Amino acid sequence: MSRRHVTFACEGSALVGTLDRASGGVGLLIVSGGNETRAGAFSGNAHLAARIASAGYPVFRFDRRGVGDSEGDNGGFRRSAEDIGAALAAFRGECPALSRIVAFGNCDAASALMLAGGAGCDGLVLSNPWTFEDDQSDAPPPPAAIRARYAEKLKNPRELLRLLRGQVDYAKLLRGLAGAVAPPAAPSGLAGAMAGGVDRFTGPTRILIAERDRTGQAFLAGWNAGDPRVQLCPAASHAYVETHASEWLFRQLMAALADEQARQLDVG
């Protein structure tokens, strides 16, 4: 495995990506969420890329326009389809032996891939998709998430003891209980557009949710509860920084890549 930086164009702007080379014919495109650089939160994407490339799958990650080392104006995730497409083309150009590419995105990177109908990739791994409208980013957690949090507290003897001793903010507790029984909010227009994009995508899709992540919880509240593509990582936070969660994420990505490799052999 070797790592090198790559410069490529997107609508007149020079973008910068990083390629972790490997010999496999199936590769992973990592799309960064929010305004994070291609290294990812706590350099998580960089570490993940190195590990997956060591297993034989090339990995490409990039800074979209206006982020990190890339030129241009930052149009946000809703306007990043061209950036993803340019990165995909650069990845294929650097690794001409690639026959299939799986894209992975966390948070609004997952949303961007959904809105773009897969953006030309062969498989998708969508993690904690962002469904909040611009004016909803400070909205409270969905009722199901509040109920789950209180159920967890009731299992903790220390929390029960605090309640019995009056060591809790009762006003806050009452607000939380009211939120727990509130009707679920109607799905946002963004969520509907994301669902439509996934419906257009014909390749395999995995939807990963970190159990303790508010963004993932909000997504689940408005998504089909019986969707078999959804998989939950217990006790995981948004960036999967916990040891068990980072290992779980790695295994999910490896499984998606292995599935694409099997499809490649079937077609061949």
N, C-alpha and C positions, 0 to 999 in steps of 0.2 A: 504494500500500500504506500502511495506517495501523495502528498498534498501540494497543490499549487493554486495561485490566484488567477482568475480569468476576467478579462474585460470584454463586454459585449454591448451592443447598441439596443436601445429601445426608444423609438420615435424621436431620434435625434439626441438622446442623452446617453452618456456612457455609464453603464452599470458594472458593478464589480461582484463577482461570485467566487466561491472557493470549491474546487473539485478535489475529492478524495478518490484517487484512482483505484480500481480493482478490475479483475479480468472478466467478471460476469457479464452476461448479456441482458440482465435485468438491473435497473438502477433505481435509486431513491432521490426524488427532488424534495428538498425541505423548504417550505415556505414559512418565513418568519411572521409572527403575529404582532399586532400593535405597531409601534415604531421601533421594535427591537432590531438590532443588527443581525446579520446572518449567524453570528456566534450563538445567539439565543440567550435566554435568561440563565445566569450563572454559568455561561459558556456551555449550556446543556446541548445545544445543537452541534457544536464543534466536537464534543466528546462522543455524542451519539453517532455522528458521521464517521469518526475514526473507527469506532467499534464495528459498525456495519460494514465499512469498507474492508476491515480486517477479515470479515466473514465472507468476502468475495463479491460484494455488491458495490459498484461505484455510487458515490453520493455527491450531489451538487446542491449548494445553498447560496443564496444571493441577497444583496441589499436592494430593495425596490427603489424607484426614483425618489430622491430627496431624503433618503435614510442612509446612515453610515457613510460608506465610501462612494456611494452612487450619486451622480449628478441629477439635476432636474427638480421638478416640484413634487412634493409629497401629496398625492391625491387621496391617500387613505385606502383602506382595503376595498372599498366599493369601486375604485377606479384602477385596480391593480391587475386586471385580466391581461392587459398588454404586457406588463412586467413579467407575469408568470409565463406567458407565451414566449417571450424573448428568452427567458432563462431556460425554458424547455428546449428551444432551438439551439441555444449555446451548449447545453448539456449533450444533446445528440451530436453536435458538431465536434465536440471534444472527445466523445466516445462513440465513434461510428459503428461499433459492433453492437450497440444497444438495440434491442428489439422491443423492449417494454419498459415503461417507467411508471412507478408508483409515486404519487405525491402525498406528502404528509404536511398537515398544517394544524397548529393549535390556536385556539381562540379565534380572532377575526381572520386569521390565515385560513382556517377551515371554512369560515363564511365566504371568503373570497373564492375559494375553490368550488364551493357549492353554487355561488352566483354565476360562476363562469362555466357551469355544467361540466366540471372536470378539467377544463382548460386544455384539453387535448391529451391528457394523461390516460394511461391504461387502467390504473387502479387508484383508489383513494383511501387514505386513512385520515379521518376527520376527528379532531380532538376538541372537546369543550367548545363547540361552535358558539360564536357571539350572536345573540339574537336581540340585543337591546337597541332600540332606536336612539338617535342622538340625544334626545331629551329624557331617556330612561336609565342612563348610566348609574344614577344614584337611587334607583328604585329598590325597595326592600326585596329580600329573597322571596321566592314563590312560597305559597302556603305549604306545599309538600316538603320543601326544604326546612321550613320552620318546625313542622311536626317531627321530622326526622331528628333535628337537633335537640328538641325537648325530650324525645324518646331516649336519645343517647344519654342525656343528663339524668333521667330518671333511673338509669341502670347503674349510675355512679353513686356509691354510698356517701362519698364526700359531698356531692352536690345535694343529696337528700338531707344530710346533716346541716348544711348551710341553710336550707329552706326551713327546717325545723327551728333553727336558732334565730331566724329572722335576719340572716346576713345576706339578704338579696334585696334588690331594688324592686319593690312590688309594683310600682307604676310601670317600670320597664317590662316586668313579667306579664302584667295585664295586657300591655300593648302587643307583646309577643304572642300571647294566647289568642288575642283578637285576630292577629294576622294569620295564625295557624288555621283558623276556621273560615277565613275569607274565601270567597269563590275565586278560582284561578282566573288570571287575567286573560283576555282574548289574545291570541297569537298576533305578534307584530307584523306589519307589512314586510319587514325585512325577513322574518322567519318564513313567511309564505313564499317570498321570492327564492329563498334558499331551498325550500322544499321542491319548488318547481325546477330548480337547477339540478338537483339530485335526481329527480324523476327523468330528466333528459339524459342523464349519464347511464350508459349501458354496461360499464365495467363493474367489477367487484368493489364494494364499499364497506369499510369498517367505521363505526362511530364509537369513539372512546370517550368515556366520561370519568373524570376524577370525582370520587364520591363527595369530597369536602369542598369542592369548588363551586362557588356561587354562579359562575357563568354556565358551567355544565348543568347545575340544578335548574337554572332558568330555561335552558334548552329543553331538558327532559319534560318540564312542566307543560310545554306546548307541542311536544312531539308525540308520535304514535307510540303508546306504551308497549305495544306488542311487536315493535320493529325488531326482528331477530338480528339486525346488524349492530344494534347497540350493545356495548359491553362496558361494564362498570368496574373500575379499579377501587377496591375498598380502602378507606382511610387515606386517600391520595389528595394532594393539593394541586393547584392549577398547573404548575410546571413539573409535576411528578418528581420533586426533589427528594422524596423519601427513598430510602434504599430499595424497599420492596416495590415501590411505584416505578422507579426508573428501570428496574429489571423487567417489570410487567410491560412497560411501554416498549422496551427493546424486543421482547418476545413477540408482541403484537406486530411490530414492524417486520420482524424476521419472518413471521408466518405469512404476512401479506406478500412479501417478496418471494417467498417459496411458492406460494400459490401462483404467482405470475410466471415463475420459472416453469412450473408444471404445465401451465397453459401454453407457454412457448414451445415446450416439447411436444404437446398434443398437436399443435398447429403444424410444427415441423415434421 
